[in-house]
Amino acid sequence: MNRLHPRIRLLWVARAVIFALVAGGVAAAAMLYTSLPIPVYLPVAISFVLLVVGVGYALLRYQAWGYEIRDDSLYLQRGVLTKVYTVVPYVRVQHVDSARGPLERLIGLASTIVYTAGSRGADVSIPGLTPDGAEDLQDRLKRLAIRAEGDDAV
Amino acid sequence: MTHLSPLSVPYRAAQRSVSIVFALVFIAFTGGTAFGGFLGGLGAVALVGFAVLAIAGYEFAYFQRFEYELTTDTLDIRSGVFSRRNREIPYRRIQNVDISRNVAQRLVGLAAVDLETAGGGGTEGSLRFVTYEEALRIQKEVARLKRGDTAPDAPEPDREVLFELTPRELSIVGVLSFDLRLPGIIFLFGTSIFPVVASFVDVPVPTRGIAAGVVGLVMLALLVAVISWVAGFASAVVNYYGFRLTRVGDELQYERGLIQHYTGSIPIDKLQTLTIEDNPLKRRFGYATLLVETAGYTPGAENGGGGNRARRGSEAAIPLAKRDRVRALVEEIEGVAEPAFERPPRRIRRRYVIRYLLATGALVGALYGVNVVFGGIPWYSPLVLVPVAAVAGVYQWRHRGYALTENHFVTRNGFWKREMRFVPYYRIQTAIETRTIFQRRWRVSTVTADTAGSLSIVGGDAAAVDIEDGDAATLRTELSDRLRDALADRREERRRARQAALGIDVAEPDAERGVADAVVTAEDGHSASESLEEVGPRAEAPSGREAETAPDEAETSSESSSNDVPDEPTAEEEESSWDDTSPGGDESDEEQDDERNGFIWGDPTSTAADEDDADTDEGESADER
């Protein structure tokens, strides 16, 4: 079972922090600029709780994530509250993307997204790869998909 | 190149004019007469006339520019007045060919043809309008060219009527249909109209107080029920009038419709899922509904109309029939009977009961809250539902289950709306196992087989819900294994069919099996074509030349669909070009040959190499294998 790059935790934690700060900021703004009876400590409390939950979730998420490149299928497992195990047979792979969001670029990571014709097709994305790793993975999956080719997609 | 029917020019112009002209007439006459009296009115007439002329001119240009052609392997459409568009749709990508005609079109003998591919989105090819005869010809020609028959007068495959909706069934469909979109409108309308009506009606209707409110609500509810029922009845009858499902070769054809008449074809090997749906009422009287699902196809969306049809987006759905007939039909189409279902573990019954109890509890809590605020509400009344919750929990468990038949993954879920789904293994896209935090407490999982069906988008995937988590893990791998096997079988079948068609003697079973075995055992380093050539002489084909060409043909057929036009090398070319560009130069020739024949599955050498690749690829990441 392959794990994600450990640095992905940084990304997820950063996202959780940003979210917590934004939520706290919104609450603070509401306190300052509206006449709603919001106690002073509430924005801080909101931020704090979100921060703890978010960071904890991000770390657990990293723990739960794993993928495996099997003979004839890509296998993923993930999920903190709801565990999800996905099997994507290579025959069903339509195309493979590798993508880098702005935060991902900042942190030097990339993700690979696998599309199938299924109604949940684009769900299958593997985050937390090195840029080279993502491209290699994309390439490998592409080759495996071509090799598994032989029938129409749907 | 063929043009559309010339009649489509006036028809389209008229269609387009009506709304524009109405708007223009209104604006021009009110505005025109207000400003310039008679002269202004004249100007308005001129303006309207000009608009109509412009529309007619545009439509004529559209007609002039619109050309289509049925070539040997694509349907070409050239269109566009201002920006030109050339479109080529390969036949084997075409899923459905739908013909529709409304009353006006039927009067002038026109029809609209829509060609759908799996691409989802919109309709890929749309011919507005051709004559009805031409539409039927196109439908037939596309089917023929898709099969790969090159001779234009090849014998038409057998037609077999699978299902016809009897008038009795049609009326039952109507009676059971409620058009649920209407009540909303009626509700808005009704609430505003009720006081007006009440003021006219000369009975002592209480117009104030609680009594008035209750009477009003009851009347409104009745009105809504009656109107939506009538609307549902009408739309069901109009939609399903004359419903007929026919099997033509390897396609399903349906036709239906009273005012707007639809004819369409669905290739059977593009079917994603069959669903048998019923509810307690239908079960009681032994009826069921059948839904036929193809990929990315949401027909009828642009036509609006018909609540029942738009509801599910499945044109060939059989609205209602005796359960036995539906079962027989499923068996006829997919060759699968209703299996014995494996139910979730018994302890799960408690889970469902608890769930219903929680829901009841929530209701009680909410009512209690309301009671605290307003008072005078018997907030404990939902507690009578407690025994009901127990029964419902057991029923929910009873109606749940899954089965693995020879070729299908079958699931059954739901009590009020019970759905039994038949998913052929070779249609599975991904297998997903999910386990929520609550399911983990009960040590159960849900396994979903994702297909490319259009209903699945709405959340109707085939799912084995709440099965033992150990079973779920096996089921997950089992599904992907069976998909692999089913695909291999299909390839094998196609190649055999192709070989038979090419004249390798079918009456010589030994020779044929020899060929097949040689290909199957070609994993051990022999390329499949070599083995085929070795066996070739033994095959004793009628003529030497055919025997020589056979292996090549077999190679092509194994990877392209049987619907292919023969000697179409595109798939292979494309593949080899992909191979050229891919930097993986480590692939040996054997592998490529295997790959061309679709037999990578059992190849231990290539997979071992892949595993190694995997490690090096992810060298940076922690490897916990």
Contacts between the chains, C-beta under 8 A, distances in Angstrom:
chain1	res1	chain2	res2	distance
A	1	B	624	5.6
A	1	B	625	5.9
A	2	B	614	6.9
A	2	B	618	4.9
A	2	B	621	6.0
A	2	B	623	6.3
A	2	B	624	7.9
A	2	B	625	7.7
A	3	B	621	5.4
A	3	B	622	4.6
A	3	B	623	7.2
A	3	B	624	5.8
A	4	B	621	6.4
A	5	B	620	6.3
A	5	B	621	4.9
A	6	B	621	7.6
A	6	B	622	6.6
A	66	B	624	7.7
A	68	B	614	7.9
A	69	B	610	6.7
A	69	B	611	7.7
A	69	B	613	8.0
A	69	B	614	4.5
A	71	B	601	7.4
A	71	B	607	4.1
A	71	B	610	7.1
A	72	B	480	7.4
A	72	B	484	5.7
A	72	B	600	7.5
A	72	B	601	5.8
A	73	B	480	5.2
A	79	B	434	7.5
A	79	B	435	7.9
A	81	B	436	6.8
A	81	B	437	4.6
A	82	B	434	5.6
A	82	B	435	6.6
A	82	B	436	4.5
A	82	B	437	6.7
A	83	B	433	7.8
A	83	B	434	6.7
A	83	B	435	4.2
A	83	B	436	8.0
A	83	B	440	7.3
A	83	B	445	7.9
A	84	B	432	6.4
A	84	B	433	7.1
A	84	B	434	5.0
A	84	B	435	7.8
A	85	B	432	7.1
A	85	B	433	4.1
A	85	B	434	7.7
A	85	B	473	7.5
A	85	B	476	6.2
A	86	B	430	5.8
A	86	B	431	7.3
A	86	B	432	4.9
A	86	B	433	7.6
A	87	B	430	6.3
A	87	B	431	4.4
A	87	B	432	7.6
A	87	B	476	5.6
A	87	B	477	6.9
A	87	B	479	7.3
A	87	B	480	4.6
A	88	B	429	7.9
A	88	B	430	4.8
A	89	B	428	7.7
A	89	B	430	7.5
A	89	B	480	5.2
A	89	B	483	5.6
A	89	B	484	6.5
A	91	B	483	7.3
A	91	B	484	7.3
A	91	B	487	5.9
A	92	B	428	7.8
A	92	B	429	4.8
A	92	B	430	6.6
A	92	B	483	8.0
A	116	B	429	4.6
A	116	B	430	5.8
A	116	B	450	7.6
A	117	B	118	6.9
A	117	B	295	6.7
A	117	B	296	7.7
A	117	B	429	5.9
A	117	B	452	4.2
A	118	B	429	3.1
A	118	B	430	5.4
A	118	B	450	3.9
A	118	B	451	6.2
A	118	B	452	5.6
A	118	B	456	7.5
A	119	B	450	6.2
A	119	B	451	7.1
A	119	B	452	6.6
A	119	B	453	6.6
A	119	B	454	7.8
A	119	B	456	3.9
A	119	B	457	4.7
A	119	B	461	7.2
A	120	B	430	7.0
A	120	B	432	7.3
A	120	B	450	5.1
A	120	B	456	7.9
A	121	B	429	7.2
A	124	B	430	7.1
A	128	B	621	7.7
A	129	B	618	7.6
A	129	B	621	7.5
A	130	B	620	5.3
A	130	B	621	7.8
A	133	B	617	6.0
A	133	B	618	5.8
A	133	B	619	8.0
A	133	B	620	6.4
A	133	B	621	7.1
A	136	B	617	4.4
A	137	B	617	6.0
A	137	B	618	7.7
A	139	B	582	6.7
A	139	B	583	6.8
A	139	B	584	7.3
A	140	B	584	7.9
A	140	B	610	7.6
A	140	B	613	6.1
A	140	B	614	7.6
A	140	B	617	6.4
A	142	B	578	7.9
A	142	B	582	6.9
A	143	B	582	5.5
A	143	B	584	5.3
A	143	B	587	7.9
A	144	B	610	7.2
A	146	B	575	6.3
A	146	B	578	5.3
A	146	B	579	7.1
A	146	B	582	7.6
A	146	B	595	7.6
A	147	B	591	7.6
A	147	B	595	4.5
A	147	B	600	5.1
A	147	B	606	7.9
A	148	B	600	6.2
A	149	B	559	6.6
A	149	B	575	6.5
A	149	B	595	7.8
A	149	B	598	7.7
A	150	B	487	6.8
A	150	B	491	5.8
A	150	B	558	6.8
A	150	B	559	4.8
A	150	B	598	3.6
A	151	B	426	7.3
A	151	B	487	5.3
A	151	B	490	6.5
A	151	B	491	6.8
A	151	B	559	8.0
A	151	B	561	7.3
A	151	B	598	7.9
A	152	B	92	7.2
A	152	B	561	5.3
A	153	B	118	7.3
A	153	B	452	7.6
A	154	B	118	4.7
A	154	B	270	6.9
A	154	B	272	7.3
A	154	B	295	3.9
A	154	B	296	7.3
A	154	B	427	7.7
A	154	B	452	4.2
